[in-house]
């Protein structure tokens, strides 16, 4: 589906003068003109302003991302574009400043192309976006527009956020690379909070290398920039405690993928998660609901009738959670985080599904983050790469999970895994 | 210095009809009329609006904080009052919504009296506030106005925030109770971020019971509400690795306090902090600078000439910190947090100075958080209670430090310690 150059390629060509930002942005806008009527990935997009900015950057831009267009999930503040958080309550809101990640991208020369559709406050009430592979299916959420825009080659990079499964799931459903870095790697200032101890900023790209490149710049971590180095990761295949939620075709596809990785000479062994981790899924839900109920009190008090029923249900439930249950969930999480490296003993990464299966039919729901919640809660790096195919031919991603803080290894492993054809 | 009823008393009287919010707010405004010209604790205060709101709450308010006035540090968003973050960059800013803690207070019936002075973005560049005990001395920072307003009985309660020592230090310098709860107990949505993994919302009050009461309501943790129960805490006296920074008079005063607590029949023993903790002070500084350099990129890029030299210096230094050094600081912190309960083995709380000594002379600096940084970094509950007196007669607080999440015990211990006269 991709017709844009990779970001690494585009950055090189812009640097040596063989490509202009204007030409690259025109290619994006052409593609948007073609696909947007069906996909509906953009919440705000000003084509003239984007071209003017591209010409400006061609004249006097600088930095590693010079002239590279980026989409920004509309849960993230932008000073020069409306920021609506997917809610009618913020339809007219203009933040006073860019979010830190947006400012860092601009500082590195990037061009903010527009705002991509988010679900309401990055929870489950869908926006208008459709799956680029089938307009009758969800693109996933909550970073719906970012995933759909990158997957349909409207823009080569986009920012997203994940509190449960909001990067990895839509990346899987739309077939692009989604990367949720270690918790805290990308500063959250100017990102609308949902659940403080879980919210994580991440990125979408068409290759692992591009996702790594953007993050290396934004996080100020040059070692994340991976190239096509030779790396043969030792992989743990884990079915997690959510395995019964995997669709049969996904389960089979993952086994097939493991066989192919083994045939390609990579070391793969099955990994059982610790018995104590069985509680992590519920712990993540408890923490998310408890914290969301507090962070959304301003809206609940003044404008609850403008919140979706889905969100209100969560906030009401979260307000009833006993602090002792929340504290117990946090304690389990702290224990699991401390023991997390043991699970990866002598392995580089874990391999696990990104989602239970293909993007579900219909646009009323965004799918189930059951394969994402525990990793978000653990704060470890996760990368979804396209690779599997569901029974109706829709894409399904595989998820590479790394050690806390060792994003470089996780990204390098994901790049290596991505080179092996995982399905027929 | 206090002429207001305690909050517990006022809430009881408002509930039984023997006191009106209007009368209480009038008492505050009278006191403000008297002291504010010298103390300068308020950034925004609309007396008529406050009285109108008090009358409104007398008619139709409800909740545990019905009619109780609260000051809000101007780093915290309010929808009906300007929110300036202590920076000329935000002089005209009006947030779209209240911060979560403000909304929760209003939901509980409280009256937001006004915004109190903060240092610039809650860092070290002072605002206009003076120490209520001596106008030629700093009130401390960054919650300067909240501490000074509560200590001079202009308002019975106020919100503050602490990233290094911004609640405990000004409470100590101004002689009121300052309480920094366990990290995450009070939701931070709508609080301007400085350093994401350290920023903590807390409160000022004139009694430990009042601070506990407000927090129990805001955090939705009824068990934090302590009454005058009989509790004889087992206390560990710790001089920390910052002891050489304590002024000689403070060191002597703490010994005297320990002797008096022992004489009052409380168990006190000296506690040595683990050798590994020696690095925590520098680790806190590293984390704070690294994260602040990222969260303030939007202002650095677009308006750095409107930032103070003090702040720019930190942000420049933070931008140069290698990610590996930041990661090492975070790893040390994680290890120390995990081992924190061992330090308190068979003890209820630690007792340590709140600050190196009296509020320093002059208004150009807000004092040194050297006795606060490691506890903020550990995320544990800290309470400063007035009790010691410096060589010139200025107040010096003592700090009670509890276990992560066990704020109830820390508060009960602080209340018990506060009943013993700690100095001659």
HADDOCK unambig.tbl for C-alpha pairs under 7 A between the chains (distance, minus, plus):
assign (segid A and resid 97 and name CA) (segid B and resid 298 and name CA) 6.42 0.50 0.50
assign (segid A and resid 98 and name CA) (segid B and resid 298 and name CA) 5.94 0.50 0.50
assign (segid A and resid 99 and name CA) (segid B and resid 298 and name CA) 6.88 0.50 0.50
assign (segid A and resid 100 and name CA) (segid B and resid 294 and name CA) 6.50 0.50 0.50
assign (segid A and resid 100 and name CA) (segid B and resid 295 and name CA) 5.48 0.50 0.50
assign (segid A and resid 100 and name CA) (segid B and resid 296 and name CA) 6.90 0.50 0.50
assign (segid A and resid 100 and name CA) (segid B and resid 297 and name CA) 5.82 0.50 0.50
assign (segid A and resid 100 and name CA) (segid B and resid 298 and name CA) 5.83 0.50 0.50
assign (segid A and resid 103 and name CA) (segid B and resid 297 and name CA) 6.26 0.50 0.50
assign (segid A and resid 103 and name CA) (segid B and resid 298 and name CA) 5.21 0.50 0.50
assign (segid A and resid 104 and name CA) (segid B and resid 297 and name CA) 6.66 0.50 0.50
assign (segid A and resid 187 and name CA) (segid B and resid 294 and name CA) 6.34 0.50 0.50
assign (segid A and resid 187 and name CA) (segid B and resid 295 and name CA) 6.24 0.50 0.50
assign (segid A and resid 189 and name CA) (segid B and resid 193 and name CA) 6.23 0.50 0.50
assign (segid A and resid 189 and name CA) (segid B and resid 295 and name CA) 5.48 0.50 0.50
assign (segid A and resid 193 and name CA) (segid B and resid 189 and name CA) 6.23 0.50 0.50
assign (segid A and resid 221 and name CA) (segid B and resid 323 and name CA) 6.34 0.50 0.50
assign (segid A and resid 294 and name CA) (segid B and resid 100 and name CA) 6.48 0.50 0.50
assign (segid A and resid 294 and name CA) (segid B and resid 187 and name CA) 6.33 0.50 0.50
assign (segid A and resid 295 and name CA) (segid B and resid 100 and name CA) 5.48 0.50 0.50
assign (segid A and resid 295 and name CA) (segid B and resid 187 and name CA) 6.24 0.50 0.50
assign (segid A and resid 295 and name CA) (segid B and resid 189 and name CA) 5.49 0.50 0.50
assign (segid A and resid 296 and name CA) (segid B and resid 100 and name CA) 6.89 0.50 0.50
assign (segid A and resid 297 and name CA) (segid B and resid 100 and name CA) 5.81 0.50 0.50
assign (segid A and resid 297 and name CA) (segid B and resid 103 and name CA) 6.25 0.50 0.50
assign (segid A and resid 297 and name CA) (segid B and resid 104 and name CA) 6.65 0.50 0.50
assign (segid A and resid 298 and name CA) (segid B and resid 97 and name CA) 6.40 0.50 0.50
assign (segid A and resid 298 and name CA) (segid B and resid 98 and name CA) 5.92 0.50 0.50
assign (segid A and resid 298 and name CA) (segid B and resid 99 and name CA) 6.88 0.50 0.50
assign (segid A and resid 298 and name CA) (segid B and resid 100 and name CA) 5.83 0.50 0.50
assign (segid A and resid 298 and name CA) (segid B and resid 103 and name CA) 5.21 0.50 0.50
assign (segid A and resid 323 and name CA) (segid B and resid 221 and name CA) 6.34 0.50 0.50
